[in-house]
Structures are given as structure tokens and as C-alpha cells.
Amino acid sequence: MKKGLAGCLVVVVVLAVIALSAGGWISGQYNGLVKSREGVNAAWSQVENVYQRRMDLIPNLVETVKGVANFEKETYTAVADARASAGRMKIDSDVLNNPESFKQFEASQGQLSSALSRLMVVSEQYPELKANQNFSELQSQLEGTENRIAVERQRFNVVAQEYNTRLKVFPTSMLAGFFHFTERPYFSAAAGADKAPVVKF
């Protein structure tokens, strides 16, 4: 009888050790997934931050350009319209949970980037605009902001790739599916970005 009791006790202890080990592993993997997801959310916040900086610069830039006589009205109107379109898009972390919203966000920001590029190209034709100190400062700030956007998008893609890889690696993938962790989208290059723009005056 004592041998049977001792055998049962050993089995209970072994099962308890296995259960604790499994619980520890699950807890560690879950916490790792949460940390990775929060890393993606933090990177997204930085992307939002630099896009907002650009949105804030544009009205000042457009007003400065408007002040220059004979400047093409349709050029700064296109910038204002693209900014308004991008501004209507709700920018928050929910965009990350909806690939279609993410694509719309990326497209609206791409249209704004394109309109700003056209504005900068056309402004080269106006010496009085290039000589305007206000315009030069705004142009410099905008160029710096565009660089920041590129850097933050790249950082976001790196963090999202690490998170997405973690979601797909076995056996963590089973745990990720059970707890409803979802993939995050990536920023992609704008259509035609592989070709140099043609500038005609």
C-alpha cells in the first residue's frame, strides 16, 4: 500500500512540475508577444508623430507660397486638397488592426507626398519664392520632416517584421492564435518609387 501511495505521489509531483513548466513557458511566450506588440504600437506612435509634424507645417508653407505673385494656384490647391484628404483619415492604432485602413492611410499620405514634391519642383521656377526667408525655413523643416518620416517608417517595418515573425514561429504561433494576436502591416514603397522623377521646366 505504501508503494502505491509513493508511486501516486511521484506521479502527482511530476505532473505538477510539468504543469508549472508549461505554465511558465506559456506565461513567458505570452509576455514576449505583448512586449513585441507594444513595440510595434510605440513605433506606430512615432510614425503618427512625424506625419502630424508634416501636417502642421503645410498650412504655413501654402500661405507663404500664396503670397508670391503669379504662383500656380492649382499647385498649392493640390497640396491643400491632399492635406485635407489625409487629415480626414483617422490616424490611430486601430489602423494597425485593419489592413485595408492601413492601405488607405498609406495612399492618402502618398498623395500628400506627391503634391508636396510637385510644389517644391514648381517653386524652383520662382526666384522671389526661393529668396523668401520664410519659405526657405519651411522648406528646410519639411525636408527634415520627410527624412524623419522615412526613418520612422523603416523603424516601424523592422519592429513589425520582428513581431510578425514571432507570431509565425512554432510553437508560439499556436499561442498567438489562441490569444488573438494578429499580424501588423508593413509600409511599402510608393508606386513608381523605383524610377527617377522627370522634371521639366
Helices and strands as residue ranges (DSSP letters): H 2-66, H 73-88, G 93-97, H 99-123, H 127-130, H 133-168, H 172-178
